[in-house]
Amino acid sequence: MSQDSIEYHIEKFMNLKNEKYIIPEKKLRKIVNQAKEILLEESNLHPVTAPVNIVGDIHGQFWDLLELFKVGGQIPQQKYLFMGDYVDRGYQSVETIQLLICLKVLYPDKITLIRGNHESRRLNKDYGFYDEVHKKYGNAVPWIIINDFFDYLPISALVEGHILCLHGGLSPDIKTIDQINTIHRFQDIPGEGSFCDIVWSDPSKDVDLWALNDRGAGYVFGETVCTKFCELNNLKMICRAHQLADNGIDYPFGNNKLATIWSAPNYCFRMGNKAVIYCLDEQLNSQVKYFEDNKEENEKTIENISNVLPYFL
């Protein structure tokens, strides 16, 4: 696809109001193939330079993604690092992921997309994305195309060599960040092992080292594990997403070594939580920018959707 064609799709998404828009299947396949070629050149632990805006879960809340760009600034003027969970639960996963894919193709150095646990066929078959695709296209082919794209996503990013960004958390099988690059990522997320742990694990004040995760995948890890991992790998901090933070950002261990960042305001259109963008300058100083949900457009979307299924679990 030409640059003009990609720009056309981005403009259509960015300026959506009352009309609906999704990329036709044949064009989507071509754009995704271009994106996969770009991602092939990115390592599992993708290096990112600052300044950069770090973003947590989006979960198909398309109108709120547009609000995020209004507050944080537009690409390519601003650089972004998204930490996964682009689809499921929200009603516009299709528009959300298609906009992000187009931005990746047009501005590959200005947007980093890493993988969350919902970028998996096992999950997004049951939590909304599959049914949304089938409803909007009349078939499941675009779901297959986009999940093939998910298999190419990096599973972590490293900002200026000192801030590790991943979706979930740490793994008992990963002692050094270099080991992340040894993981075979070009597959669906497995049910166990270090790849699984990185997208599923959670921090916990209730454990010191490791414990099994109640989610049924990954682990929970304690402050001692986090501190030692950061010291061994010369990390300033770890940024992750994966858990709802009522204030948009949470520091599970009460210090700046680990931050949970959440970027879906009023999650599932009923949680009332805040959402943030975690902005790093060239010296890795941070600023937290809050943004609100687009109540007007979200309400219109909900009103126009029939046969809504209970994905909000």
C-alpha positions in Angstrom: 0.0 0.0 0.0 1.3 3.5 -0.8 1.9 6.1 1.8 -1.0 8.1 0.5 -3.3 5.1 1.0 -2.1 4.6 4.6 -2.6 8.3 5.3 -6.1 8.1 3.9 -7.1 5.3 6.3 -5.5 7.2 9.3 -7.4 10.4 8.4 -10.6 8.4 8.1 -10.2 7.0 11.6 -8.9 10.2 13.2 -11.9 12.2 11.9 -14.7 9.7 12.5 -17.8 11.1 13.9 -21.2 9.6 13.2 -20.2 7.5 10.2 -18.6 4.0 10.5 -15.4 3.0 8.9 -13.3 -0.2 8.7 -10.6 -1.1 6.2 -11.7 -3.5 3.4 -10.4 -7.0 3.8 -8.1 -7.1 0.8 -6.5 -3.7 1.7 -6.2 -4.8 5.4 -4.2 -7.9 4.3 -1.8 -5.8 2.4 -1.3 -3.3 5.2 -0.8 -6.1 7.8 1.8 -7.7 5.5 3.7 -4.4 5.4 3.4 -4.1 9.2 4.8 -7.7 9.6 7.8 -6.9 7.5 8.5 -4.0 9.9 8.0 -6.1 13.0 10.4 -8.8 11.7 13.2 -6.3 12.2 12.3 -5.6 15.8 13.7 -7.7 18.6 11.8 -9.3 21.4 13.2 -6.6 23.6 12.8 -3.6 21.4 15.0 -0.6 22.1 13.2 2.7 22.3 14.7 6.2 22.7 13.3 9.0 24.8 11.3 11.2 24.9 8.4 8.8 24.6 4.8 8.5 25.9 4.0 5.1 27.5 0.4 3.7 27.3 -1.4 0.9 29.1 -4.4 -1.2 28.1 -6.8 0.3 25.5 -9.3 -2.7 25.1 -11.1 -1.5 22.0 -12.2 1.9 23.5 -11.6 3.7 20.2 -13.1 7.1 21.0 -10.9 7.2 24.2 -7.8 6.3 22.1 -8.6 9.5 20.0 -8.9 11.4 23.3 -5.5 10.0 24.3 -3.9 11.4 21.2 -5.5 14.8 21.8 -3.9 15.0 25.3 -0.6 13.3 24.6 0.0 14.7 21.1 -0.3 13.2 17.7 2.1 10.9 15.9 4.6 11.7 14.4 5.1 14.8 16.5 5.1 12.6 19.6 6.5 9.1 20.0 4.4 6.4 21.7 5.0 3.0 23.3 1.8 0.9 23.7 2.0 -2.0 26.2 -0.7 -4.3 24.7 -4.3 -5.3 25.1 -5.6 -3.4 22.1 -8.7 -5.6 21.6 -11.5 -7.2 23.5 -14.2 -5.9 25.9 -14.6 -2.6 24.2 -17.0 -2.3 21.3 -14.5 -1.0 18.7 -11.5 -3.3 18.8 -11.5 -3.4 15.0 -11.1 0.4 14.6 -8.6 0.6 17.4 -6.2 -2.0 16.2 -6.5 -1.0 12.5 -5.6 2.6 13.3 -2.6 1.5 15.4 -1.4 -0.8 12.6 -1.7 2.0 10.0 0.3 4.3 12.3 3.0 1.6 12.7 3.3 1.2 8.9 3.5 4.9 8.2 5.6 6.0 11.2 7.5 2.8 12.4 10.0 4.7 14.5 7.3 6.8 16.2 5.2 4.0 17.6 6.1 0.8 19.4 3.4 -1.9 19.9 4.2 -4.7 22.2 2.0 -7.8 22.9 -0.5 -8.2 25.7 -2.3 -11.3 26.8 -5.3 -10.4 24.7 -3.3 -10.4 21.6 -3.9 -14.2 21.5 -6.4 -16.3 19.6 -7.2 -18.2 22.8 -8.5 -15.1 24.5 -9.8 -12.8 21.8 -11.9 -15.6 20.4 -14.0 -15.5 23.5 -13.7 -11.9 24.8 -15.3 -9.9 22.0 -12.8 -9.4 19.2 -13.8 -12.4 17.1 -17.6 -11.7 17.3 -17.0 -8.0 16.6 -15.0 -8.9 13.4 -17.6 -11.3 12.3 -20.4 -8.8 12.8 -18.6 -6.0 11.0 -17.2 -8.1 8.1 -19.6 -11.0 7.9 -16.7 -13.5 8.2 -13.7 -14.2 10.4 -11.0 -13.7 7.8 -9.9 -10.3 9.2 -9.7 -11.8 12.7 -7.2 -14.4 11.3 -5.2 -11.7 9.5 -4.9 -9.5 12.6 -4.0 -12.4 14.9 -1.2 -13.3 12.5 0.0 -9.7 13.0 -0.1 -10.2 16.7 2.3 -13.1 16.4 4.9 -10.7 15.2 4.7 -8.1 18.0 7.7 -7.7 20.3 7.0 -8.8 23.8 8.9 -6.0 25.6 10.6 -2.7 25.1 13.6 -1.1 26.7 13.6 2.7 27.0 17.2 4.2 26.9 18.5 0.9 28.3 17.0 1.6 31.8 13.2 1.3 31.7 11.8 -2.1 30.9 8.3 -2.1 29.5 6.1 -5.2 29.2 2.5 -6.1 29.5 2.3 -8.3 32.6 5.4 -8.9 34.6 8.4 -11.0 35.4 9.1 -14.7 35.0 11.1 -17.0 37.3 12.8 -18.3 34.1 14.1 -14.9 33.1 17.0 -13.6 35.2 18.5 -11.1 32.7 16.8 -8.9 30.1 19.0 -10.4 27.4 17.2 -13.7 27.9 14.0 -12.2 26.6 15.6 -12.1 23.2 15.9 -15.9 23.3 12.1 -16.5 23.4 10.4 -17.7 20.2 7.7 -15.1 19.9 6.3 -15.8 16.4 3.5 -18.0 17.7 0.3 -17.7 19.7 1.0 -17.1 23.4 1.6 -20.5 25.1 -0.1 -21.5 28.3 3.1 -21.6 30.3 6.7 -20.6 30.2 8.5 -17.3 30.1 6.6 -15.9 27.1 3.3 -16.6 29.0 4.7 -15.1 32.2 5.7 -11.8 30.6 2.2 -11.1 29.4 0.3 -12.6 32.3 2.2 -12.1 35.6 1.3 -9.6 38.3 3.1 -7.8 41.1 1.9 -8.4 44.7 2.6 -7.0 48.1 1.4 -10.2 49.6 4.4 -12.3 48.4 8.1 -11.8 48.8 9.3 -14.0 46.0 7.0 -16.0 43.7 3.5 -17.6 43.9 1.0 -19.0 41.4 -1.3 -16.5 39.8 -5.0 -16.7 40.5 -5.6 -15.8 36.8 -4.5 -19.4 35.9 -1.5 -18.2 33.9 1.8 -16.6 34.9 2.9 -15.8 38.4 2.7 -13.2 41.1 6.0 -11.7 42.2 7.0 -9.7 45.2 9.1 -6.6 45.8 12.3 -8.6 46.5 12.1 -10.2 43.1 11.5 -6.8 41.4 14.3 -5.1 43.3 16.9 -7.8 42.5 15.8 -7.9 38.9 16.2 -4.2 38.5 19.6 -4.2 40.2 21.0 -7.1 38.2 19.9 -5.5 34.9 20.7 -1.9 35.8 17.1 -0.8 35.4 15.7 2.4 36.7 12.2 0.9 36.8 9.7 -1.4 35.2 6.5 -0.2 33.5 3.6 -2.6 32.9 -0.1 -2.6 32.3 -2.5 -5.6 32.6 -4.3 -4.5 35.8 -6.9 -1.9 36.3 -5.6 1.1 38.2 -8.4 3.3 39.6 -6.3 6.4 39.5 -4.8 5.5 36.1 -1.4 4.7 37.6 -0.4 2.5 40.6 2.9 1.8 42.3 2.2 -1.7 43.8 5.3 -1.7 46.0 5.0 1.9 47.1 8.1 3.1 45.3 9.1 4.0 41.8 10.6 0.7 40.8 7.4 -0.6 39.3 4.5 1.3 37.8 1.2 -0.1 36.6 -0.2 2.1 33.8 -3.8 2.0 32.7 -5.1 3.9 29.6 -8.8 2.9 29.3 -10.8 5.6 31.1 -14.1 4.5 32.6 -13.2 0.9 31.7 -16.0 -1.1 30.2 -18.0 2.1 30.3 -18.9 1.6 33.9 -15.8 1.4 36.2 -15.3 5.1 36.7 -11.5 4.9 36.7 -9.1 7.4 35.5 -6.6 6.9 32.6 -3.1 8.1 32.0 -0.2 8.6 29.6 3.2 8.1 31.3 5.4 10.6 29.6 9.2 10.4 29.7 11.5 13.2 28.6 15.1 12.8 27.3 16.5 12.5 30.8 13.8 9.9 31.7 12.0 12.3 34.0 8.3 11.4 34.1 5.1 13.3 33.8 1.7 11.7 34.2 -1.0 13.1 31.9 -4.6 12.2 32.6 -7.3 12.1 30.0 -11.1 11.5 30.2 -13.4 9.2 28.3 -15.4 10.5 25.4 -18.8 10.1 27.0 -20.8 11.5 24.1 -19.3 9.2 21.4 -19.2 6.2 23.7 -22.9 6.6 24.6 -23.8 6.8 20.9 -21.8 3.6 20.2 -23.5 1.7 23.0 -26.9 2.9 21.9 -26.2 1.7 18.3 -25.0 -1.8 19.3 -27.6 -4.6 19.5 -27.2 -8.0 20.9 -24.3 -6.9 23.2 -22.6 -9.9 24.8 -21.3 -9.9 28.4 -17.5 -9.6 27.7 -17.0 -7.3 30.7 -15.7 -10.0 33.0 
